Amino acid sequence: MTAKNKKLIAILLAIVVVMVVAPFLALRGAEFGGSDDAGSVMVEEIKGETYEPWFTPVLENMIHGEIPGEIESLIFCLQTGIGVGVIAFLMGRFYERKKWEDGKTVANADVPDHVRVSEA
């Protein structure tokens, strides 16, 4: 490895360390809440009365209690993974279809008209 590569690797590692550590330092003492909590607090501030949800989540009705945060995160990650998988599959199909169609037209361009087989 050359000195130039070692210097580049050291700089990139330093950037990664800064990117990992900076959020922890910048967000010291910050409090995070869900968007549901923020929405209900805002409604209470505007209307001046306590907010009652219209319904309870389906899974909470099924287990007769509140869903643990870890399970909610797991379900959200699973939903995200399925969505990304579907999008990646469709993008791959479109890419391969385009590549196949481009290849088909290029292959037919070199063939004389009297030899070309019609596609049904």
DSSP file (Angstrom, degrees, kcal/mol; ACC not computed):
  #  RESIDUE AA STRUCTURE BP1 BP2  ACC     N-H-->O    O-->H-N    N-H-->O    O-->H-N    TCO  KAPPA ALPHA  PHI   PSI    X-CA   Y-CA   Z-CA
    1    1 A M              0   0    0      0, 0.0     2,-0.1     0, 0.0     0, 0.0   0.000 360.0 360.0 360.0 135.7    0.0    0.0    0.0
    2    2 A T     >  -     0   0    0      1,-0.1     4,-2.2     4,-0.0     5,-0.2  -0.355 360.0-111.6 -82.1 165.5    1.3    3.4   -0.9
    3    3 A A  H  > S+     0   0    0      1,-0.2     4,-2.2     2,-0.2     5,-0.2   0.843 118.4  57.0 -64.1 -33.0    1.6    6.3    1.5
    4    4 A K  H  > S+     0   0    0      2,-0.2     4,-2.1     1,-0.2    -1,-0.2   0.910 107.9  46.6 -65.3 -42.4   -1.2    8.1   -0.5
    5    5 A N  H  > S+     0   0    0      2,-0.2     4,-2.6     1,-0.2    -2,-0.2   0.896 111.3  51.7 -66.0 -40.9   -3.6    5.2    0.0
    6    6 A K  H  X S+     0   0    0     -4,-2.2     4,-2.2     1,-0.2    -2,-0.2   0.897 110.4  48.9 -62.9 -39.8   -2.8    5.0    3.7
    7    7 A K  H  X S+     0   0    0     -4,-2.2     4,-2.3     2,-0.2    -1,-0.2   0.914 111.5  49.2 -65.5 -43.1   -3.5    8.7    4.1
    8    8 A L  H  X S+     0   0    0     -4,-2.1     4,-2.5     1,-0.2    -2,-0.2   0.914 111.6  48.8 -62.6 -43.9   -6.8    8.4    2.2
    9    9 A I  H  X S+     0   0    0     -4,-2.6     4,-2.5     1,-0.2    -1,-0.2   0.904 110.9  50.3 -63.9 -41.7   -7.8    5.4    4.4
   10   10 A A  H  X S+     0   0    0     -4,-2.2     4,-2.1     2,-0.2    -1,-0.2   0.901 111.4  48.4 -63.3 -41.4   -6.9    7.3    7.6
   11   11 A I  H  X S+     0   0    0     -4,-2.3     4,-2.2     2,-0.2    -2,-0.2   0.922 112.2  48.7 -64.9 -43.9   -8.9   10.4    6.4
   12   12 A L  H  X S+     0   0    0     -4,-2.5     4,-2.2     1,-0.2    -2,-0.2   0.898 111.1  49.9 -64.6 -40.2  -11.9    8.2    5.5
   13   13 A L  H  X S+     0   0    0     -4,-2.5     4,-2.5     2,-0.2    -1,-0.2   0.892 109.8  51.4 -64.1 -39.2  -11.8    6.4    8.9
   14   14 A A  H  X S+     0   0    0     -4,-2.1     4,-2.4     2,-0.2    -2,-0.2   0.902 109.3  50.4 -63.8 -40.2  -11.6    9.8   10.7
   15   15 A I  H  X S+     0   0    0     -4,-2.2     4,-2.4     2,-0.2    -2,-0.2   0.912 110.3  49.8 -63.3 -42.2  -14.7   11.0    8.8
   16   16 A V  H  X S+     0   0    0     -4,-2.2     4,-1.8     2,-0.2    -2,-0.2   0.924 110.3  49.9 -62.6 -44.5  -16.6    7.8    9.7
   17   17 A V  H  X S+     0   0    0     -4,-2.5     4,-2.6     1,-0.2     5,-0.3   0.918 111.5  48.6 -61.0 -43.2  -15.6    8.3   13.4
   18   18 A V  H  X S+     0   0    0     -4,-2.4     4,-2.7     1,-0.2    -1,-0.2   0.905 110.1  52.2 -63.3 -40.5  -16.8   11.9   13.4
   19   19 A M  H  < S+     0   0    0     -4,-2.4    -1,-0.2     1,-0.2    -2,-0.2   0.823 114.3  43.1 -65.9 -30.5  -20.1   10.8   11.7
   20   20 A V  H  X S+     0   0    0     -4,-1.8     4,-0.5    -5,-0.2    -2,-0.2   0.890 120.9  38.2 -80.8 -41.0  -20.7    8.2   14.4
   21   21 A V  H  X S+     0   0    0     -4,-2.6     4,-1.8    -5,-0.2     3,-0.5   0.838 101.8  71.0 -81.9 -34.1  -19.7   10.3   17.4
   22   22 A A  H  X S+     0   0    0     -4,-2.7     4,-2.8    -5,-0.3     5,-0.2   0.873  95.2  52.0 -56.3 -44.8  -21.1   13.8   16.3
   23   23 A P  H  > S+     0   0    0      0, 0.0     4,-1.9     0, 0.0    -1,-0.2   0.886 108.5  52.0 -61.4 -35.9  -24.8   12.8   16.8
   24   24 A F  H  < S+     0   0    0     -4,-0.5    -2,-0.2    -3,-0.5    -3,-0.1   0.897 114.8  41.7 -65.5 -39.1  -24.2   11.6   20.3
   25   25 A L  H >< S+     0   0    0     -4,-1.8     3,-0.9     1,-0.2    -1,-0.2   0.880 116.0  48.6 -75.0 -37.7  -22.5   14.8   21.2
   26   26 A A  H 3< S+     0   0    0     -4,-2.8    -2,-0.2     1,-0.2    -1,-0.2   0.802 113.3  46.5 -73.2 -28.8  -25.0   17.1   19.4
   27   27 A L  T >< S+     0   0    0     -4,-1.9     3,-1.9    -5,-0.2    -1,-0.2   0.072  74.3 146.0-106.0  24.2  -28.1   15.4   20.9
   28   28 A R  T <  S+     0   0    0     -3,-0.9     3,-0.1     1,-0.3    -3,-0.1  -0.428  77.2   7.5 -61.4 129.0  -27.1   15.2   24.5
   29   29 A G  T 3  S+     0   0    0      1,-0.3    -1,-0.3    -2,-0.2     2,-0.2   0.489  93.2 144.7  79.6   3.0  -30.1   15.6   26.7
   30   30 A A    <   -     0   0    0     -3,-1.9     2,-0.5     1,-0.0    -1,-0.3  -0.485  40.0-144.2 -75.1 144.9  -32.6   15.6   23.8
   31   31 A E        -     0   0    0     -2,-0.2     2,-0.4    -3,-0.1    -1,-0.0  -0.926  11.7-160.6-111.5 134.8  -35.9   13.9   24.4
   32   32 A F        +     0   0    0     -2,-0.5     2,-0.3     0, 0.0    -2,-0.0  -0.927  12.4 173.2-117.0 138.2  -37.6   11.9   21.7
   33   33 A G        -     0   0    0     -2,-0.4    -2,-0.0     1,-0.0     2,-0.0  -0.927  35.3 -94.9-135.5 162.6  -41.3   11.1   21.5
   34   34 A G     >  -     0   0    0     -2,-0.3     4,-1.9     1,-0.1     5,-0.1  -0.281  32.1-114.5 -74.0 163.6  -43.4    9.4   18.9
   35   35 A S  H  > S+     0   0    0      1,-0.2     4,-2.4     2,-0.2     5,-0.2   0.810 116.2  59.8 -68.4 -29.2  -45.4   11.4   16.4
   36   36 A D  H  > S+     0   0    0      2,-0.2     4,-2.3     1,-0.2    -1,-0.2   0.923 106.5  47.0 -62.9 -42.9  -48.6   10.1   18.0
   37   37 A D  H  > S+     0   0    0      1,-0.2     4,-2.2     2,-0.2    -2,-0.2   0.919 112.2  49.2 -64.1 -43.9  -47.6   11.7   21.3
   38   38 A A  H  X S+     0   0    0     -4,-1.9     4,-2.1     1,-0.2    -1,-0.2   0.890 111.2  50.6 -64.0 -39.1  -46.7   15.0   19.6
   39   39 A G  H  X S+     0   0    0     -4,-2.4     4,-2.3     2,-0.2    -1,-0.2   0.921 110.7  47.2 -65.2 -44.6  -50.0   15.0   17.7
   40   40 A S  H  X S+     0   0    0     -4,-2.3     4,-2.1     1,-0.2    -1,-0.2   0.874 111.6  51.4 -67.3 -35.3  -52.1   14.4   20.8
   41   41 A V  H  X S+     0   0    0     -4,-2.2     4,-2.0     2,-0.2    -1,-0.2   0.911 110.5  49.1 -65.3 -41.3  -50.2   17.1   22.8
   42   42 A M  H  X S+     0   0    0     -4,-2.1     4,-2.3     2,-0.2    -2,-0.2   0.904 110.1  50.5 -64.9 -42.0  -50.8   19.6   20.0
   43   43 A V  H  X S+     0   0    0     -4,-2.3     4,-2.9     1,-0.2     5,-0.5   0.911 110.1  50.6 -62.4 -41.8  -54.5   18.8   19.9
   44   44 A E  H  X S+     0   0    0     -4,-2.1     4,-1.7     1,-0.2    -1,-0.2   0.880 110.8  49.3 -63.4 -38.0  -54.8   19.3   23.6
   45   45 A E  H  < S+     0   0    0     -4,-2.0    -2,-0.2     2,-0.2    -1,-0.2   0.901 116.8  41.1 -67.6 -40.2  -53.0   22.7   23.3
   46   46 A I  H  < S+     0   0    0     -4,-2.3    -2,-0.2     1,-0.1    -3,-0.2   0.944 126.1  31.3 -74.7 -49.0  -55.3   23.8   20.5
   47   47 A K  H  < S-     0   0    0     -4,-2.9    -3,-0.2     2,-0.2    -2,-0.2   0.768  94.8-135.3 -83.7 -26.2  -58.6   22.5   21.8
   48   48 A G  S  < S+     0   0    0     -4,-1.7     2,-0.3    -5,-0.5    -4,-0.1   0.619  71.5  93.7  81.0  12.1  -57.9   22.8   25.5
   49   49 A E  S    S-     0   0    0     -6,-0.3    -1,-0.3    -5,-0.1    -2,-0.2  -0.902  85.4 -84.8-131.8 163.1  -59.3   19.4   26.4
   50   50 A T        -     0   0    0     -2,-0.3     2,-0.5    -3,-0.1    -9,-0.1  -0.380  44.0-121.4 -70.4 145.2  -57.8   16.0   26.7
   51   51 A Y        -     0   0    0    -11,-0.1    -1,-0.1    -2,-0.1   -11,-0.0  -0.737  22.1-165.0 -91.3 128.8  -57.4   14.0   23.5
   52   52 A E        -     0   0    0     -2,-0.5    -2,-0.0   -12,-0.0     0, 0.0  -0.964  23.1-124.7-111.1 122.1  -59.2   10.6   23.3
   53   53 A P        -     0   0    0      0, 0.0     3,-0.1     0, 0.0     0, 0.0  -0.305  12.5-132.3 -62.4 149.6  -58.0    8.4   20.5
   54   54 A W  S    S-     0   0    0      1,-0.2     2,-0.3     0, 0.0    -2,-0.0   0.826  81.9  -4.5 -72.4 -32.6  -60.8    7.2   18.1
   55   55 A F        -     0   0    0      0, 0.0    -1,-0.2     0, 0.0     3,-0.0  -0.959  69.1-113.7-153.7 167.3  -59.7    3.5   18.2
   56   56 A T        -     0   0    0     -2,-0.3     5,-0.1     1,-0.1     0, 0.0  -0.790  48.4 -87.6-104.4 152.4  -56.9    1.3   19.6
   57   57 A P     >  -     0   0    0      0, 0.0     4,-1.6     0, 0.0     3,-0.2  -0.227  35.4-119.9 -58.5 148.8  -54.5   -0.5   17.3
   58   58 A V  H  > S+     0   0    0      1,-0.2     4,-1.9     2,-0.2     3,-0.2   0.896 111.6  51.7 -59.3 -45.0  -55.6   -3.9   16.1
   59   59 A L  H  > S+     0   0    0      1,-0.2     4,-2.2     2,-0.2    -1,-0.2   0.855 105.8  55.4 -64.4 -33.2  -52.7   -5.8   17.7
   60   60 A E  H  >>S+     0   0    0     -3,-0.2     5,-1.6     1,-0.2     4,-0.8   0.863 107.9  49.4 -67.5 -33.1  -53.4   -4.2   21.0
   61   61 A N  H  <5S+     0   0    0     -4,-1.6    -2,-0.2    -3,-0.2    -1,-0.2   0.873 110.3  51.7 -68.3 -36.6  -57.0   -5.5   20.8
   62   62 A M  H  <5S+     0   0    0     -4,-1.9    -2,-0.2     1,-0.2    -1,-0.2   0.885 119.4  32.9 -69.7 -38.7  -55.7   -9.0   20.0
   63   63 A I  H  <5S-     0   0    0     -4,-2.2    -1,-0.2     2,-0.3    -2,-0.2   0.449 103.4-127.7 -98.6   0.6  -53.3   -9.3   22.9
   64   64 A H  T  <5S+     0   0    0     -4,-0.8     2,-0.3     1,-0.2    -3,-0.2   0.912  79.2  52.9  55.2  48.7  -55.4   -7.2   25.3
   65   65 A G  S   <S-     0   0    0     -5,-1.6     2,-0.3    -6,-0.2    -2,-0.3  -0.976  97.1 -55.5 177.8-175.7  -52.6   -4.9   26.2
   66   66 A E        -     0   0    0     -2,-0.3     0, 0.0    -3,-0.1     0, 0.0  -0.615  50.2-118.5 -86.6 143.7  -50.0   -2.6   24.9
   67   67 A I        -     0   0    0     -2,-0.3    -7,-0.1     1,-0.1    -1,-0.1  -0.627  33.8-111.8 -78.8 132.5  -47.4   -3.8   22.3
   68   68 A P     >  -     0   0    0      0, 0.0     4,-2.0     0, 0.0     3,-0.4  -0.310  23.4-118.1 -61.8 149.5  -43.8   -3.6   23.6
   69   69 A G  H  > S+     0   0    0      1,-0.2     4,-2.4     2,-0.2     5,-0.2   0.824 112.9  57.3 -58.6 -35.2  -41.6   -1.1   21.8
   70   70 A E  H  > S+     0   0    0      2,-0.2     4,-2.2     1,-0.2    -1,-0.2   0.889 107.1  47.9 -65.4 -38.6  -39.2   -3.8   20.6
   71   71 A I  H  > S+     0   0    0     -3,-0.4     4,-2.7     2,-0.2    -2,-0.2   0.894 110.2  52.2 -69.7 -39.6  -42.1   -5.6   18.8
   72   72 A E  H  X S+     0   0    0     -4,-2.0     4,-2.3     2,-0.2    -2,-0.2   0.923 111.2  47.5 -60.3 -43.6  -43.3   -2.3   17.3
   73   73 A S  H  X S+     0   0    0     -4,-2.4     4,-2.7     2,-0.2    -2,-0.2   0.902 111.0  51.7 -63.8 -40.8  -39.8   -1.7   16.0
   74   74 A L  H  X S+     0   0    0     -4,-2.2     4,-2.5     2,-0.2    -2,-0.2   0.924 110.9  47.0 -61.3 -45.8  -39.6   -5.3   14.7
   75   75 A I  H  X S+     0   0    0     -4,-2.7     4,-2.5     2,-0.2    -1,-0.2   0.904 112.6  50.1 -64.1 -41.1  -42.9   -4.9   12.8
   76   76 A F  H  X S+     0   0    0     -4,-2.3     4,-2.4     2,-0.2    -2,-0.2   0.922 112.0  47.3 -63.4 -44.0  -41.8   -1.6   11.3
   77   77 A C  H  X S+     0   0    0     -4,-2.7     4,-2.7     2,-0.2    -2,-0.2   0.889 111.7  50.9 -64.7 -39.0  -38.5   -3.1   10.2
   78   78 A L  H  X S+     0   0    0     -4,-2.5     4,-2.4     2,-0.2    -2,-0.2   0.921 110.7  48.7 -63.2 -44.2  -40.3   -6.1    8.7
   79   79 A Q  H  X S+     0   0    0     -4,-2.5     4,-2.3     2,-0.2    -2,-0.2   0.907 112.5  48.7 -61.4 -42.7  -42.6   -3.7    6.8
   80   80 A T  H  X S+     0   0    0     -4,-2.4     4,-2.7     2,-0.2     5,-0.2   0.918 110.6  50.7 -63.8 -44.1  -39.7   -1.7    5.6
   81   81 A G  H  X S+     0   0    0     -4,-2.7     4,-2.3     2,-0.2    -2,-0.2   0.895 110.5  48.6 -61.8 -41.7  -37.8   -4.8    4.4
   82   82 A I  H  X S+     0   0    0     -4,-2.4     4,-2.4     2,-0.2    -1,-0.2   0.925 112.4  49.2 -64.8 -43.8  -40.8   -6.1    2.5
   83   83 A G  H  X S+     0   0    0     -4,-2.3     4,-2.4     1,-0.2    -2,-0.2   0.917 112.3  46.9 -61.9 -44.2  -41.3   -2.7    0.8
   84   84 A V  H  X S+     0   0    0     -4,-2.7     4,-2.8     1,-0.2     5,-0.2   0.895 111.4  52.7 -65.3 -39.4  -37.7   -2.4   -0.2
   85   85 A G  H  X S+     0   0    0     -4,-2.3     4,-2.4    -5,-0.2    -2,-0.2   0.913 110.5  46.7 -61.9 -43.2  -37.8   -6.0   -1.5
   86   86 A V  H  X S+     0   0    0     -4,-2.4     4,-2.5     2,-0.2    -2,-0.2   0.934 114.4  46.9 -65.1 -45.7  -40.8   -5.3   -3.7
   87   87 A I  H  X S+     0   0    0     -4,-2.4     4,-2.6     1,-0.2    -2,-0.2   0.922 113.6  48.1 -62.9 -44.3  -39.3   -2.0   -5.0
   88   88 A A  H  X S+     0   0    0     -4,-2.8     4,-2.3     2,-0.2    -1,-0.2   0.899 111.3  51.1 -64.4 -40.0  -35.9   -3.7   -5.7
   89   89 A F  H  X S+     0   0    0     -4,-2.4     4,-2.4    -5,-0.2    -2,-0.2   0.939 112.2  45.8 -61.2 -47.3  -37.7   -6.6   -7.5
   90   90 A L  H  X S+     0   0    0     -4,-2.5     4,-2.6     1,-0.2    -2,-0.2   0.901 112.2  50.4 -65.2 -40.8  -39.7   -4.3   -9.7
   91   91 A M  H  X S+     0   0    0     -4,-2.6     4,-2.4     1,-0.2    -1,-0.2   0.908 111.0  49.8 -63.6 -40.0  -36.7   -2.1  -10.5
   92   92 A G  H  X S+     0   0    0     -4,-2.3     4,-2.7     2,-0.2     5,-0.2   0.897 110.3  50.3 -63.4 -41.2  -34.7   -5.3  -11.4
   93   93 A R  H  X S+     0   0    0     -4,-2.4     4,-2.7     2,-0.2    -2,-0.2   0.937 112.2  46.6 -62.2 -46.3  -37.5   -6.5  -13.7
   94   94 A F  H  X S+     0   0    0     -4,-2.6     4,-2.3     2,-0.2    -2,-0.2   0.901 113.6  49.2 -63.6 -40.1  -37.8   -3.2  -15.5
   95   95 A Y  H  X S+     0   0    0     -4,-2.4     4,-2.5     2,-0.2    -2,-0.2   0.938 113.7  44.9 -64.3 -47.6  -34.0   -3.0  -15.9
   96   96 A E  H  X S+     0   0    0     -4,-2.7     4,-2.7     2,-0.2    -2,-0.2   0.885 112.2  52.3 -66.2 -38.2  -33.8   -6.6  -17.3
   97   97 A R  H  X S+     0   0    0     -4,-2.7     4,-2.8    -5,-0.2    -1,-0.2   0.930 111.3  46.8 -62.3 -44.6  -36.7   -6.0  -19.5
   98   98 A K  H  X S+     0   0    0     -4,-2.3     4,-2.7     2,-0.2     5,-0.2   0.918 113.3  48.9 -62.4 -43.9  -35.1   -2.9  -21.0
   99   99 A K  H  X S+     0   0    0     -4,-2.5     4,-2.1     2,-0.2    -2,-0.2   0.903 112.9  47.7 -63.2 -41.0  -31.8   -4.7  -21.4
  100  100 A W  H  X S+     0   0    0     -4,-2.7     4,-2.2     2,-0.2    -2,-0.2   0.919 113.0  47.6 -66.6 -43.7  -33.6   -7.6  -23.1
  101  101 A E  H  X S+     0   0    0     -4,-2.8     4,-2.0     2,-0.2    -2,-0.2   0.899 112.4  49.5 -65.5 -40.0  -35.5   -5.3  -25.4
  102  102 A D  H  X S+     0   0    0     -4,-2.7     4,-2.0     1,-0.2    -1,-0.2   0.897 112.0  48.9 -64.2 -39.5  -32.4   -3.3  -26.3
  103  103 A G  H  X S+     0   0    0     -4,-2.1     4,-2.3    -5,-0.2    -2,-0.2   0.867 109.3  52.7 -67.1 -37.2  -30.5   -6.5  -27.0
  104  104 A K  H  X S+     0   0    0     -4,-2.2     4,-1.8     2,-0.2    -2,-0.2   0.904 110.9  45.7 -66.9 -41.8  -33.4   -7.8  -29.2
  105  105 A T  H  X S+     0   0    0     -4,-2.0     4,-1.2     2,-0.2    -2,-0.2   0.871 113.1  50.1 -70.9 -35.8  -33.4   -4.7  -31.4
  106  106 A V  H  X S+     0   0    0     -4,-2.0     4,-0.8     2,-0.2    -2,-0.2   0.907 110.5  50.1 -67.5 -40.8  -29.6   -4.6  -31.7
  107  107 A A  H  < S+     0   0    0     -4,-2.3     3,-0.5     1,-0.2     4,-0.3   0.883 112.6  46.7 -65.3 -38.5  -29.6   -8.3  -32.8
  108  108 A N  H >< S+     0   0    0     -4,-1.8     3,-0.7     1,-0.2    -1,-0.2   0.712  99.4  69.5 -76.3 -20.7  -32.3   -7.7  -35.4
  109  109 A A  H 3< S+     0   0    0     -4,-1.2    -1,-0.2     1,-0.2    -2,-0.2   0.817  98.7  49.4 -68.3 -28.9  -30.6   -4.6  -36.8
  110  110 A D  T 3< S+     0   0    0     -4,-0.8    -1,-0.2    -3,-0.5    -2,-0.2   0.590  93.7  89.4 -85.7 -10.7  -27.8   -6.7  -38.2
  111  111 A V  S <  S-     0   0    0     -3,-0.7     5,-0.1    -4,-0.3    -3,-0.0  -0.733  82.0-118.2 -92.6 132.3  -30.0   -9.2  -40.0
  112  112 A P    >>  -     0   0    0      0, 0.0     4,-1.5     0, 0.0     3,-1.3  -0.299  26.3-113.3 -64.2 154.0  -31.2   -8.4  -43.5
  113  113 A D  T 34 S+     0   0    0      1,-0.3     3,-0.1     2,-0.2    -2,-0.0   0.844 114.1  55.4 -59.4 -38.1  -34.9   -8.0  -44.1
  114  114 A H  T 34 S+     0   0    0      1,-0.2    -1,-0.3     3,-0.0    -3,-0.0   0.665 113.9  41.8 -72.9 -14.3  -35.3  -11.1  -46.2
  115  115 A V  T <4 S+     0   0    0     -3,-1.3    -1,-0.2     2,-0.1    -2,-0.2   0.670  87.9 110.2-101.1 -22.7  -33.7  -13.3  -43.5
  116  116 A R     <  -     0   0    0     -4,-1.5     2,-0.4     1,-0.1    -8,-0.0  -0.279  64.2-135.7 -61.6 134.7  -35.5  -11.8  -40.5
  117  117 A V        -     0   0    0      1,-0.0     2,-0.2     0, 0.0    -1,-0.1  -0.781  21.6-121.4 -91.7 131.2  -38.0  -14.0  -38.7
  118  118 A S        -     0   0    0     -2,-0.4     2,-0.5     1,-0.1    -1,-0.0  -0.470  21.7-130.6 -73.3 142.8  -41.3  -12.3  -37.8
  119  119 A E              0   0    0     -2,-0.2    -1,-0.1     1,-0.1     0, 0.0  -0.819 360.0 360.0 -96.8 130.8  -42.2  -12.3  -34.2
  120  120 A A              0   0    0     -2,-0.5    -1,-0.1     0, 0.0    -2,-0.0   0.416 360.0 360.0-100.9 360.0  -45.7  -13.4  -33.3
